[in-house]
Amino acid sequence: MKGYIHSFESMACADGPGVRFAVFLQGCPLRCVYCHNPDTWNLQGGEVHTPEEIIAKVLPYRPYFGEKGGITLSGGEPLLQAEFVTEVLKTAKEAGLHTVIDTSASAGEPHWETVLKYTDLALVDIKFCSDELYKTHCNGSLERVLRFCRAAEKAGVPLWIRHVVIPGLTDTDTDELLGITKQLSNIERIELLPFRTLCKSKYQQLGIPFPLEHTPDCTKETIEELQKKIDCSF
């Protein structure tokens, strides 16, 4: 079995616990207005690799992982290639690696149970706090995301929830986010991420308009204030 890979990051520190080898898969069904990686949208872009080839790339970095590190499968949307992801995770577990998937839970639903069988931790993006906003701003579904979270809860897989703070769009919905996450018992943390416009050059290179081109970056102070509110209430 082979999968489409966008890129690799050998010493990632922001894709799960510890130092990790991050594998960014190609393809995403969403079109989020703030997407930072439009170059991952096309499923058949990037390089083609087998699960065995990927794990062979990971293993030389195992001495750096310590007790917490391991492999993270991200994207794009990794679950768009759910069967391939299952094989990569299974091969990683057989090699004794800690496994993480970083997902928007926007694809692969028939395969979630099998994927979660080989997943130690899931990082889940909750992009908006209502189905209406999901449909309007990323062509997705909040209810689908919650179904994935409940599937992870049933499988005993802990979750880290991630939410991008966009000035004028998602910077006032922390109460709604807390209300959503309190429905679940397997959430270990909620991380707020700042919206940035550094991706504009990618859109220009691809000839695609960036919907939030004129939206200001989220400030460090805003993130700190909102994260403190989240942490005190979670």
C-alpha distance (Angstrom), angle and dihedral (degrees) to the residues before:
residue distance angle dihedral
M1 . . .
K2 3.79 . .
G3 3.79 134.2 .
Y4 3.78 137.8 -164.3
I5 3.81 113.5 -108.2
H6 3.79 125.3 -166.4
S7 3.81 98.7 -168.6
F8 3.80 148.0 -39.4
E9 3.81 132.4 -122.6
S10 3.78 112.7 -163.4
M11 3.82 101.6 -166.9
A12 3.80 105.0 30.9
C13 3.80 118.0 168.6
A14 3.82 101.5 177.6
D15 3.80 101.6 53.7
G16 3.78 102.2 79.5
P17 3.81 135.6 -45.3
G18 3.78 120.9 -21.7
V19 3.79 125.9 -14.9
R20 3.79 111.2 -27.3
F21 3.78 143.1 -176.1
A22 3.81 103.9 -126.3
V23 3.79 121.7 -154.7
F24 3.81 114.1 -164.4
L25 3.78 110.9 -156.9
Q26 3.76 124.5 -151.2
G27 3.81 123.6 -114.1
C28 3.80 136.3 47.4
P29 3.83 130.7 -169.3
L30 3.81 93.3 -157.4
R31 3.78 127.9 83.9
C32 3.78 102.5 -160.0
V33 3.79 113.8 -171.7
Y34 3.81 89.5 -130.9
C35 3.82 98.8 42.1
H36 3.80 110.8 150.3
N37 3.81 95.7 -165.5
P38 3.83 111.7 50.3
D39 3.80 87.1 154.0
T40 3.83 88.0 73.3
W41 3.82 96.0 57.4
N42 3.80 97.1 90.4
L43 3.81 109.2 80.2
Q44 3.80 95.5 -151.6
G45 3.77 98.2 50.4
G46 3.78 126.3 101.2
E47 3.81 127.1 31.7
V48 3.80 130.1 -33.9
H49 3.83 118.3 -125.7
T50 3.80 139.6 165.7
P51 3.82 121.9 -128.8
E52 3.80 89.3 -109.7
E53 3.81 91.8 54.0
I54 3.79 91.1 51.3
I55 3.80 94.9 50.0
A56 3.81 89.4 47.3
K57 3.81 87.3 58.3
V58 3.80 91.5 48.9
L59 3.79 101.7 47.8
P60 3.85 98.3 69.9
Y61 3.82 87.7 62.0
R62 3.81 95.6 52.3
P63 3.84 93.5 100.9
Y64 3.81 87.9 65.7
F65 3.80 95.8 51.3
G66 3.80 97.9 75.8
E67 3.80 116.3 -176.9
K68 3.81 97.0 -38.2
G69 3.81 107.5 36.1
G70 3.79 130.9 89.3
I71 3.80 140.7 120.1
T72 3.81 126.5 -29.3
L73 3.79 123.7 -165.7
S74 3.78 111.5 -153.6
G75 3.78 138.1 151.6
G76 2.91 157.6 110.0
E77 3.76 83.1 -28.0
P78 3.82 112.2 -39.5
L79 3.81 93.8 -162.6
L80 3.80 89.7 64.5
Q81 3.81 82.0 77.0
A82 3.80 93.9 38.2
E83 3.81 98.6 152.4
F84 3.80 91.4 50.3
V85 3.82 90.7 45.4
T86 3.81 89.5 52.6
E87 3.79 90.5 56.0
V88 3.81 92.8 47.2
L89 3.81 91.6 49.7
K90 3.80 92.3 45.6
T91 3.80 91.3 50.3
A92 3.81 90.2 47.2
K93 3.81 92.0 52.1
E94 3.80 90.5 49.1
A95 3.81 86.7 55.2
G96 3.80 90.7 51.7
L97 3.80 96.7 -109.2
H98 3.81 126.9 148.3
T99 3.81 107.9 -118.2
V100 3.81 131.4 -146.5
I101 3.79 132.2 175.0
D102 3.80 120.4 -159.0
T103 3.80 105.7 -156.6
S104 3.78 146.5 160.5
A105 3.84 87.6 -151.3
S106 3.80 88.9 -128.4
A107 3.81 99.3 131.5
G108 3.79 146.5 23.7
E109 3.80 97.8 47.8
P110 3.84 95.9 156.6
H111 3.82 88.0 58.2
W112 3.81 100.9 43.5
E113 3.80 95.5 101.4
T114 3.81 92.0 53.8
V115 3.80 93.7 43.8
L116 3.80 91.5 50.8
K117 3.79 90.7 51.6
Y118 3.81 88.1 71.8
T119 3.83 98.0 34.6
D120 3.81 122.4 101.3
L121 3.82 95.8 -175.9
A122 3.79 136.3 5.4
L123 3.80 124.6 -151.2
V124 3.81 105.3 -155.5
D125 3.79 125.6 -166.1
I126 3.79 114.5 -142.3
K127 3.76 97.9 -168.8
F128 3.81 100.5 179.1
C129 3.78 134.8 6.3
S130 3.81 100.3 -125.2
D131 3.79 137.6 43.8
E132 3.80 89.6 -122.4
L133 3.80 93.1 57.7
Y134 3.81 90.7 43.9
K135 3.80 91.1 55.3
T136 3.79 93.4 44.3
H137 3.79 99.6 45.4
C138 3.80 106.6 28.9
N139 3.80 109.9 7.8
G140 3.79 90.3 -115.7
S141 3.81 141.9 115.4
L142 3.79 129.9 -113.3
E143 3.80 89.7 -161.6
R144 3.81 90.6 58.9
V145 3.79 90.1 51.9
L146 3.79 90.5 51.5
R147 3.81 90.6 49.4
F148 3.81 88.5 56.0
C149 3.80 91.1 47.9
R150 3.80 90.5 51.5
A151 3.81 90.3 48.0
A152 3.82 88.7 53.0
E153 3.80 89.8 47.9
K154 3.80 90.3 52.6
A155 3.81 90.5 48.2
G156 3.81 92.1 49.6
V157 3.82 93.1 -116.7
P158 3.83 114.1 146.9
L159 3.80 119.9 -131.1
W160 3.76 136.1 -142.9
I161 3.80 109.0 -161.0
R162 3.80 118.3 -147.4
H163 3.79 126.8 -165.3
V164 3.80 128.2 179.8
V165 3.80 114.3 -136.1
I166 3.81 110.1 -140.6
P167 3.81 118.7 -175.4
G168 3.80 109.7 -114.6
L169 3.80 93.2 6.3
T170 3.82 114.5 54.2
D171 3.81 103.0 3.0
T172 3.82 94.7 97.6
D173 3.81 101.4 45.3
T174 3.81 102.8 84.3
D175 3.81 91.5 113.7
E176 3.80 90.8 53.4
L177 3.82 90.6 47.0
L178 3.80 91.2 51.6
G179 3.80 90.3 48.7
I180 3.80 90.6 53.7
T181 3.79 95.9 46.3
K182 3.80 94.7 47.0
Q183 3.80 87.6 67.8
L184 3.81 88.7 71.0
S185 3.81 130.2 68.8
N186 3.82 99.1 -162.8
I187 3.82 101.0 64.2
E188 3.80 112.2 119.0
R189 3.80 98.5 178.9
I190 3.79 145.4 -6.4
E191 3.80 116.9 -137.8
L192 3.79 123.4 -164.0
L193 3.80 114.6 -152.6
P194 3.81 124.7 -161.7
F195 3.80 120.7 -118.8
R196 3.80 111.3 -119.8
T197 3.82 132.9 -173.3
L198 3.80 95.9 -150.3
C199 3.80 88.4 110.7
K200 3.83 94.1 68.8
S201 3.79 91.9 97.7
K202 3.82 90.7 58.4
Y203 3.79 90.8 55.0
Q204 3.79 90.7 48.3
Q205 3.80 91.7 50.9
L206 3.81 90.8 50.0
G207 3.80 93.3 44.5
I208 3.82 91.5 -120.8
P209 3.83 122.8 135.0
F210 3.81 113.5 -119.6
P211 3.84 106.1 -133.1
L212 3.81 94.3 -151.4
E213 3.78 97.5 41.3
H214 3.81 92.5 129.1
T215 3.81 96.8 41.5
P216 3.83 111.8 109.9
D217 3.79 120.9 -120.1
C218 3.79 116.4 -96.5
T219 3.79 110.2 -105.6
K220 3.77 126.5 -123.7
E221 3.81 89.0 -122.3
T222 3.81 91.9 56.3
I223 3.80 91.9 51.2
E224 3.80 92.2 48.0
E225 3.81 92.5 49.5
L226 3.80 94.9 47.2
Q227 3.81 93.7 41.7
K228 3.80 89.7 53.3
K229 3.81 89.2 52.8
I230 3.81 90.6 49.1
D231 3.80 93.7 47.4
C232 3.80 93.2 48.5
S233 3.81 92.8 51.0
F234 3.81 101.3 36.3
